[in-house]
Amino acid sequence: MKWPAPGDSPAGRAPTACAVAFGVIGIACALPFVVSDYRLFQLTMVIVYAIALLGLNVLTGFNGQISLGHGAFYAIGAYSAAIAMEHAGLPYWATLPLAGVVCGVAGFLFGLPALRLEGVYLALATFALGLALPQLLRYRHFEGWTGGVQGLAIPKPDVPFGLPLNADQWLYFFALAVAIALFAVARNLLRGRVGRAIVAIRDHPIAAQAMGIDTAMFKSLTFGVSALYTGVAGALGAIAVQFVAPDSFGFFLSIIFLVGSVIGGVASIQGAIWGALFIQFVPNVADRISKAAPWAIYGLTMIAFVYLMPSGVAGGIALLRAKLAAATPNGRPAPKTP
């Protein structure tokens, strides 16, 4: 006989998950008032990276399509926002849906020819996209729009409605609100029929097709949704940094996104947050440990994470919680099965 652990039932899990979510949001809302401006900028970038990693997790973790070029969609979103603000005079908040639509369409169109590719071949195609885009941004015939190698400067958003916040605090809260909305949409999407179809294509594509799932359309749509999330993150990142240039979106950015996705938990929604914390703060910690060889420290840290938590930080936490619940349900040792 197995004793039910607290929160094992859906009715028990829901209040616990809501309490944890509200607690995390409460802490996140308090942070801007207790940290320095530089640390607040870093936390804003954590939110930006979390949105980008969520988009990559939807594609790679839940649908099984490997991408080594999501830095390109991040760049498209950033430049869409910068160009719209510089040449069209759009307010910063209006550039986010624009960047999302542009990147969503681009991702969907890229996903159509990529339907014939799987595994490492799809990864190679996205690799080519990540390599090619920075060169296109430098193309002299596009300099009137992109600024060429000089890039484009973006003004910092003003605080609206006379709120008692400085510009950095307002931008943090704005990014946090966007992230909460996008995470809620992703959670509902992946827990519904569409999410089950996406995961079915990842696990058993032939069986999914036999059950009537249009695998080609779902794969392309998943690519589009993933690119949309990453594009919104790129627009937010450009507004936070206040500058875009081709050198900021090299191929290494795509590798960083993949590293963050794997470290955080590639098939997990909350894994995007852990991965964003890793790619934002671990390089700084590695640089403080060793000025001579920071990337060696960074690499050793990655190996340690992969070895200790092969399913990512989110997976490791879930496994730890399951072991604790199995060992002490209701606060007492679990009875042995005769």
Order of alpha helices (4+ residues) and beta strands (2+ residues): alpha-alpha-alpha-alpha-alpha-alpha-beta-alpha-alpha-alpha-alpha-beta-alpha-alpha-alpha-alpha
